[in-house]
């Protein structure tokens, strides 16, 4: 064997025995960022608990489906299956339905009407902070008079009379012929007292 052929053989053996260099996607797989409404829901991915939202989790196989399960006290557990390709380096928002919510519509961050109805349900259940989270999400995608009315009710329950008056005033400005205008005006006038107003929005 010539020196040249011996060297080539040694080089071939060295390549065959050297460890395979892992690709970047294997060293650090793509991630999915997930938020829920309400925040703080416990998330399971393919049956394994990964933490409370908002969070990120690894998408190790973008070609596979991922089973997601989000649960929060006072809300119906939400289970969905999402393609890994959609999750990889992407964002997903999930909206949980409040317990006892009459409407059967699936809630979505792009649906201000459904979010407002859920917020009204939460306000009637005297869960004002959760109601505000839903109504703020509704107002972020579509401003409606009823959303401001629900916000006013939630702030009133929290004892924030100034914010309640602001929201009730916007409600009456946007809907001057509101069927409960007189009641809301009295609530505004009595902001320094203990006057409360009955809920307006019902589950559909």
C-alpha positions in Angstrom: 0.0 0.0 0.0 1.4 3.3 -1.0 1.8 6.2 1.5 -0.9 8.1 -0.5 -3.5 5.2 -0.3 -2.7 4.6 3.3 -3.4 8.3 4.1 -6.7 8.2 2.2 -7.7 5.1 4.1 -6.9 6.6 7.5 -8.9 9.7 6.6 -11.9 7.6 5.6 -11.8 5.7 8.8 -11.5 8.9 10.8 -14.7 10.3 9.1 -16.6 7.1 9.7 -15.7 7.0 13.4 -16.2 10.7 14.2 -19.5 11.6 15.9 -22.2 13.0 13.7 -22.6 16.8 14.1 -26.2 17.5 15.2 -28.2 20.0 13.1 -29.3 23.3 14.7 -32.9 22.1 14.8 -31.8 19.2 16.9 -29.7 21.2 19.3 -32.5 23.8 19.7 -35.8 22.7 18.2 -38.3 25.3 17.2 -40.6 26.6 19.9 -44.3 27.6 20.1 -45.5 30.5 22.2 -48.9 30.1 23.8 -51.2 32.4 25.7 -54.6 31.7 27.1 -57.5 33.8 28.2 -57.6 33.8 31.2 -53.8 33.8 31.8 -52.4 31.3 34.2 -54.1 28.2 32.7 -52.3 24.9 33.3 -51.1 23.5 29.9 -50.5 19.9 29.0 -48.8 19.0 25.7 -49.4 15.4 24.5 -50.4 14.5 28.1 -47.4 16.1 29.8 -47.7 19.2 32.0 -45.5 22.0 30.7 -46.5 24.8 33.0 -48.9 27.8 33.3 -49.5 30.2 30.5 -48.1 32.3 29.0 -45.2 30.0 28.1 -43.2 28.5 25.3 -42.6 24.8 24.6 -40.4 22.9 22.2 -41.9 21.6 18.9 -39.5 18.7 18.3 -41.4 17.2 15.4 -43.1 19.8 13.2 -44.6 17.0 11.1 -46.6 15.6 14.0 -49.9 16.8 15.6 -49.8 18.1 19.2 -52.6 17.6 21.7 -53.0 20.6 23.9 -55.1 20.8 27.0 -55.6 24.0 29.0 -57.4 24.1 32.3 -58.2 26.9 34.8 -60.4 27.1 37.9 -63.9 28.4 37.0 -63.5 27.6 33.3 -64.3 24.7 31.0 -61.2 22.7 30.1 -60.2 23.3 26.5 -58.7 20.5 24.4 -57.4 21.1 20.8 -55.1 19.3 18.4 -52.8 21.5 16.4 -50.3 20.6 13.6 -46.7 20.9 14.6 -46.0 22.9 11.5 -48.4 25.6 12.7 -46.9 25.7 16.1 -43.2 25.7 15.2 -41.8 29.2 15.8 -45.4 30.5 15.9 -47.9 31.8 18.4 -51.2 30.3 19.5 -54.0 32.0 21.6 -56.6 29.9 23.3 -59.8 31.3 25.0 -61.4 29.2 27.7 -65.2 29.3 28.2 -66.4 30.3 31.7 -68.2 27.6 33.7 -72.0 28.0 33.1 -71.6 30.1 30.0 -74.9 29.7 28.2 -73.6 30.3 24.6 -72.3 27.3 22.8 -70.1 29.4 20.5 -66.4 28.7 20.6 -64.6 31.8 21.9 -61.9 33.4 19.9 -59.8 36.5 20.3 -61.1 37.7 16.9 -64.7 37.6 18.1 -65.5 40.7 20.2 -69.2 39.8 20.6 -68.5 36.4 22.1 -65.8 37.8 24.3 -68.2 40.5 25.5 -70.9 38.0 26.3 -68.4 35.9 28.3 -67.3 39.0 30.1 -70.9 39.9 31.0 -71.4 36.3 32.3 -68.3 36.7 34.5 -69.5 40.1 35.8 -72.9 38.6 36.7 -71.0 35.9 38.6 -69.2 38.6 40.4 -65.8 37.7 38.9 -64.9 41.3 37.9 -61.1 40.8 37.3 -61.8 37.9 34.9 -64.6 39.9 33.3 -62.2 42.8 32.7 -59.7 40.5 31.1 -62.3 39.3 28.6 -63.8 42.7 27.9 -60.4 44.3 27.4 -59.7 41.5 24.8 -63.0 42.3 23.2 -62.3 46.1 23.0 -58.9 45.4 21.5 -60.5 43.9 18.4 -63.8 45.8 18.2 -65.2 48.6 20.3 -68.8 48.3 21.2 -71.1 50.2 23.6 -72.0 47.0 25.4 -68.4 46.2 26.1 -67.9 49.5 27.8 -71.1 48.9 29.8 -69.8 45.5 31.0 -66.4 47.2 31.9 -68.2 49.7 33.9 -70.0 47.0 35.9 -66.8 45.2 36.5 -65.0 48.3 37.8 -68.0 49.1 40.0 -67.7 45.7 41.6 -64.0 46.3 42.2 -64.9 49.6 43.9 -63.1 51.7 41.3 -65.9 54.3 40.9 -63.9 56.7 38.7 -63.2 54.0 36.1 -66.8 52.8 36.3 -68.1 56.3 35.6 -65.8 56.6 32.6 -66.9 53.4 31.1 -70.6 54.0 31.7 -70.2 57.5 30.2 -68.6 56.0 27.1 -71.5 53.5 26.9 -74.1 56.3 26.9 -72.2 58.3 24.4 -71.9 55.4 22.0 -75.5 54.3 22.6 -77.6 57.4 23.5 -80.9 55.6 23.1 -79.8 52.7 25.5 -82.8 51.0 27.0 -81.2 51.3 30.5 -80.0 54.9 30.0 -81.9 56.3 33.0 -80.5 53.5 35.3 -77.0 54.1 34.1 -77.3 57.9 34.5 -78.4 57.4 38.1 -75.4 55.1 38.7 -73.1 57.8 37.4 -74.8 60.4 39.6 -74.5 58.2 42.6 -70.8 57.2 42.0 -69.9 58.4 45.4 -72.5 56.2 47.1 -73.3 52.5 47.0 -75.7 52.6 44.1 -75.3 49.6 41.8 -77.0 48.8 38.5 -78.5 45.5 37.3 -76.7 43.6 34.6 -77.8 44.2 31.0 -76.2 41.6 28.8 -77.5 38.0 28.9 -75.9 34.9 27.6 -77.0 34.1 24.1 
